[in-house]
Amino acid sequence: MASLLKTWRRTRNSESVSVRVLAATVSIAAFVLILSLTWARLRRSDEPSRVLLPKWNSRSYACQATLDWLDHTYDKRRDARILSTKNNEKVMNKKNTKEYFDLFEPEATCILEERLGSRRRYEAFNDGPKFVCGADILKRLPSEDFLVYNIGSNNNIRFEMAVHNVILPDHIDKNKIFTFDPTLTAPYAGHKYSRFYPWGLGTDGVTGHNPPWAKQDLVFDEMSFETIFTRLGHMGENINVLKVDCEGCEWAAFPPLFKLIEEGKITVGQIQVELHMVSNAPEDLTTFFLAADKAKMRIFHKERNGWGCGGYKCVEYSFVSEDFLRQVNRQVVCQGEVLREAIQGDGK
């Protein structure tokens, strides 16, 4: 009886193994058949380039996949911030406190980021310089695609000097750099580096004033971004770098600018702006940053101004467009592909 039981168990186990082997064999055969049919179809295809299959052995695919992963990560960080700001208790009643800007942190990384604002490159220390993205990429732009704005200079020309010495392509003159400030009490000192206009940023039809801490009260007519772009013939063009430090005018001027960008009426590669916790600053910053999101501008740097404003009431923000950020990061992530394209371009 025991012998029969052992024989039955061996037979059962053998049948179980046979079933598993058979199932695995069928699965492998089906996979090979599908692969063979797919390959045969591709070989017969008149338009193989339209078949959307990953090129697993292609460096180009790896490069694009990495850039897609970075964009996805940046989106998740942005979504986390948006979700956090939906809780009104986290954003309301924070004005005039150190928590005012706390929820609005950088979500993106510009691999070719640097601090710009000195005569010589990489020596931009202390107060004044700004974080910019992709200076070397900007340097290679054709003349028709290069525009830089600096609004609010206080006759400190280090930024214009740095743009001229570091970013400005050799074949482009100073007429592509524009400086604006209606509050200067002495002649503009940077004519060697930029074109100057004594225009004040703000809202059309509104009378502007110097900030309360200025030594002399000056009155000027404010102008919107749209009016400035239109007067200079730049509407519909691309502003590569837009630097703004206008002591509070940003709260009125930037939401309409973000709307212009969202609607495609102007494009801006990157923005460096100091946000001031002043009387006209909104109680809730969410709307301001949501407008930047809709314009597809990502925060890539944030720096509290420790030289003034009590150390927390003024914060330097750097935004970059999603398109330009991907273009800059591609130079690093896809070096082989970029180099190959450059060599092919030189050979044409």
C-alpha positions in Angstrom: 0.0 0.0 0.0 2.8 2.3 0.9 4.5 1.5 -2.4 1.4 2.4 -4.4 1.1 5.7 -2.5 4.7 6.6 -3.3 4.2 5.7 -7.0 1.0 7.9 -7.1 2.8 10.9 -5.6 5.7 10.6 -8.1 3.3 10.4 -10.9 1.4 13.5 -9.7 4.5 15.5 -9.2 5.8 14.5 -12.6 2.5 15.6 -14.2 2.6 18.9 -12.4 6.2 19.6 -13.6 5.1 18.6 -17.1 2.2 21.0 -17.0 4.5 23.9 -15.8 7.1 23.1 -18.5 4.4 22.9 -21.2 2.9 26.3 -20.0 6.3 27.9 -20.1 7.0 26.5 -23.5 3.8 27.8 -24.9 4.4 31.3 -23.5 7.9 31.4 -25.0 6.6 30.2 -28.3 3.8 32.8 -28.4 6.3 35.6 -27.5 8.7 34.5 -30.3 5.8 34.3 -32.8 4.6 37.8 -31.9 8.1 39.1 -32.1 8.7 37.4 -35.5 5.4 38.8 -36.9 6.2 42.3 -35.7 9.7 42.2 -37.2 8.3 41.0 -40.5 5.7 43.8 -40.5 8.4 46.3 -39.8 10.5 45.0 -42.7 7.5 45.4 -45.0 6.6 48.8 -43.7 6.9 51.7 -46.2 7.1 54.2 -43.4 9.3 52.6 -40.7 10.1 56.0 -39.2 6.5 56.4 -38.1 6.6 53.2 -36.0 6.7 54.5 -32.4 8.9 51.8 -30.8 11.8 52.6 -28.4 15.3 52.4 -29.9 16.8 50.6 -26.9 20.3 50.7 -28.3 20.1 54.3 -29.3 21.9 57.0 -27.3 19.3 59.4 -28.6 16.5 57.4 -26.9 18.4 57.3 -23.6 18.9 61.1 -23.8 15.3 61.9 -24.5 14.1 59.4 -21.9 16.3 61.2 -19.3 15.0 64.6 -20.2 11.5 63.3 -20.0 12.2 61.9 -16.6 13.6 65.2 -15.4 10.5 67.1 -16.7 8.2 64.5 -15.0 10.1 65.1 -11.7 9.8 68.8 -12.0 6.1 68.5 -12.7 5.6 66.3 -9.6 7.4 68.9 -7.5 5.2 71.7 -8.9 2.1 69.6 -8.3 3.2 69.1 -4.6 3.5 72.8 -4.2 0.1 73.5 -5.8 -1.5 70.9 -3.5 0.1 72.4 -0.4 -1.1 76.0 -1.3 -4.7 74.8 -1.5 -4.7 74.8 2.2 -5.5 78.4 2.9 -4.1 78.2 6.5 -0.7 77.6 5.0 -0.7 80.7 2.8 -3.0 83.3 4.4 -2.0 85.7 7.1 1.7 85.1 6.4 2.4 88.6 5.1 5.1 90.4 7.1 6.3 87.1 8.5 9.3 84.9 7.7 6.9 82.3 6.3 5.5 84.4 3.5 7.7 82.9 0.7 8.2 79.5 2.3 5.9 77.3 0.2 7.3 78.6 -3.1 10.5 76.7 -3.6 12.5 75.8 -6.8 11.1 72.8 -8.5 13.6 72.6 -11.4 17.3 72.3 -11.8 19.2 74.1 -14.5 22.4 72.1 -14.8 24.2 75.1 -16.4 23.2 77.6 -13.7 25.6 80.3 -12.7 25.6 83.6 -10.8 26.0 86.5 -13.2 26.9 90.1 -12.4 30.6 90.8 -12.4 33.3 92.0 -14.8 34.9 88.6 -14.9 33.0 85.3 -15.0 32.5 83.2 -11.9 33.3 86.2 -9.6 29.8 87.3 -9.0 29.7 87.6 -5.2 27.8 89.8 -2.7 24.6 91.7 -3.4 23.4 92.4 -6.9 24.3 89.4 -9.2 21.5 87.1 -10.4 21.3 83.4 -11.1 20.9 82.7 -14.8 20.5 79.5 -16.8 22.5 78.5 -19.8 24.9 81.4 -20.4 26.9 79.4 -23.0 23.8 78.4 -24.9 22.7 82.1 -25.1 26.2 83.0 -26.4 25.7 80.9 -29.4 22.4 82.5 -30.5 22.1 84.3 -33.8 21.7 88.1 -33.5 18.0 88.1 -34.4 17.2 85.9 -31.5 19.0 87.8 -28.7 17.3 90.3 -26.4 18.0 91.1 -22.7 16.0 93.5 -20.5 17.2 94.9 -17.1 14.4 96.9 -15.4 15.5 98.8 -12.3 19.3 99.4 -12.4 19.9 102.1 -9.9 22.9 102.9 -12.1 24.6 99.7 -11.0 25.9 98.4 -14.4 27.5 95.2 -13.2 24.7 93.1 -14.7 24.9 94.8 -18.1 28.7 94.5 -18.0 28.4 90.8 -17.2 25.9 90.2 -20.0 28.2 92.1 -22.4 31.3 90.2 -21.4 30.0 86.7 -20.7 26.8 86.1 -22.7 26.7 88.6 -25.6 27.7 86.8 -28.8 30.7 88.3 -30.4 28.8 89.3 -33.5 26.0 91.2 -31.6 26.3 94.8 -30.4 25.0 96.5 -27.3 21.7 97.4 -29.0 20.4 94.0 -28.0 20.6 94.9 -24.2 18.0 97.3 -22.8 18.1 99.0 -19.4 15.1 100.8 -17.8 15.0 103.1 -14.8 13.0 106.3 -14.2 14.5 107.1 -10.8 18.2 107.9 -11.7 19.4 111.2 -10.4 22.6 111.1 -12.4 23.3 110.3 -16.0 23.2 106.6 -16.9 26.7 105.1 -16.6 26.3 102.1 -18.8 25.9 103.4 -22.4 28.9 101.3 -23.4 27.0 98.1 -22.6 23.2 98.8 -23.2 20.6 101.1 -24.5 18.9 103.1 -21.7 15.3 104.3 -21.3 14.0 106.3 -18.3 10.8 104.3 -18.3 9.1 102.9 -15.2 7.4 99.5 -15.1 4.0 99.1 -13.6 0.4 99.7 -14.8 -0.5 102.0 -17.7 -2.0 105.3 -16.6 -0.7 105.0 -13.0 1.7 107.5 -11.5 4.7 105.9 -10.0 7.0 107.0 -7.2 10.4 106.2 -5.8 10.2 103.6 -2.9 9.7 105.2 0.5 13.3 104.7 1.5 14.7 106.7 -1.4 16.5 109.9 -0.6 14.6 111.8 -3.2 10.9 111.4 -4.2 10.6 111.1 -8.0 7.4 110.9 -9.9 7.0 109.1 -13.3 4.4 107.5 -15.5 4.2 103.7 -15.2 4.1 101.5 -18.3 3.0 97.9 -18.6 5.2 95.2 -20.1 2.9 95.2 -23.2 3.4 98.9 -23.7 7.1 98.7 -23.4 7.3 95.7 -25.8 5.1 97.5 -28.3 7.0 100.8 -28.2 10.3 99.0 -28.8 8.9 96.7 -31.5 9.5 93.5 -29.5 5.9 92.3 -29.2 5.9 88.7 -30.5 9.6 88.2 -30.1 11.6 86.3 -27.5 13.2 88.0 -24.5 16.1 85.7 -23.6 16.8 87.3 -20.1 14.4 89.5 -18.2 15.8 90.9 -15.0 13.5 93.0 -12.8 14.1 94.8 -9.5 11.6 97.6 -9.3 10.9 97.7 -5.5 7.3 96.4 -5.6 6.1 97.2 -9.1 6.4 93.4 -9.8 3.0 92.6 -8.2 1.1 94.7 -10.7 3.3 94.2 -13.7 4.0 90.4 -13.8 0.5 88.8 -13.8 -0.3 90.5 -17.2 3.1 89.5 -18.5 2.5 85.9 -17.5 -0.8 86.1 -19.4 0.9 87.4 -22.5 3.3 84.5 -22.3 0.5 82.0 -21.8 -1.3 83.4 -24.9 1.8 83.2 -27.0 2.0 87.0 -27.6 5.6 87.1 -26.2 8.1 84.5 -25.1 10.6 84.8 -22.3 13.5 82.4 -21.8 14.1 83.3 -18.2 13.2 85.8 -15.5 15.2 87.0 -12.6 13.0 89.1 -10.3 13.2 90.2 -6.7 9.9 89.9 -4.9 9.3 92.5 -2.2 7.1 92.1 0.9 5.7 95.6 0.6 2.3 97.2 1.1 0.9 96.3 -2.3 2.1 92.7 -2.1 -0.8 90.2 -2.1 -1.9 88.5 1.0 -1.9 85.2 -0.8 1.1 84.5 -3.2 -0.7 81.5 -4.8 -2.2 83.4 -7.7 1.1 85.0 -8.6 2.9 81.6 -8.9 -0.1 79.9 -10.6 0.1 82.5 -13.3 3.8 81.7 -13.8 2.9 78.0 -14.0 0.3 78.6 -16.7 3.0 80.5 -18.6 5.1 77.4 -18.4 7.8 79.1 -16.3 9.6 76.9 -13.7 11.3 78.2 -10.6 14.9 77.1 -10.7 16.5 79.3 -8.0 15.5 81.1 -4.9 17.7 83.4 -2.7 16.7 85.4 0.3 18.2 88.9 0.2 20.4 88.9 3.3 21.9 92.4 2.6 18.6 94.2 3.3 14.9 93.9 3.8 15.4 92.4 7.3 16.9 89.3 5.7 13.6 87.8 4.7 11.2 90.4 3.2 12.9 90.4 -0.2 13.5 87.2 -2.1 15.3 86.7 -5.5 13.5 84.3 -7.7 14.8 82.9 -11.0 12.3 81.4 -13.5 13.1 79.6 -16.7 10.7 78.5 -19.5 10.1 74.8 -19.8 11.4 74.8 -23.4 14.6 76.7 -22.7 15.3 74.6 -19.6 15.1 71.4 -21.6 17.3 72.9 -24.3 20.0 73.8 -21.7 19.9 70.5 -19.9 20.1 68.6 -23.1 23.6 70.1 -23.7 24.8 68.2 -20.6 22.6 65.1 -20.7 23.0 64.5 -24.4 26.6 65.5 -25.0 27.3 62.8 -27.6 24.2 63.6 -29.6 24.8 67.4 -29.4 28.4 67.0 -30.5 27.4 64.8 -33.4 24.8 67.3 -34.5 27.4 70.1 -34.3 29.9 68.1 -36.4 27.2 67.3 -39.0 26.2 71.0 -39.1 29.8 72.1 -39.7 30.0 69.7 -42.6 27.0 71.1 -44.4 
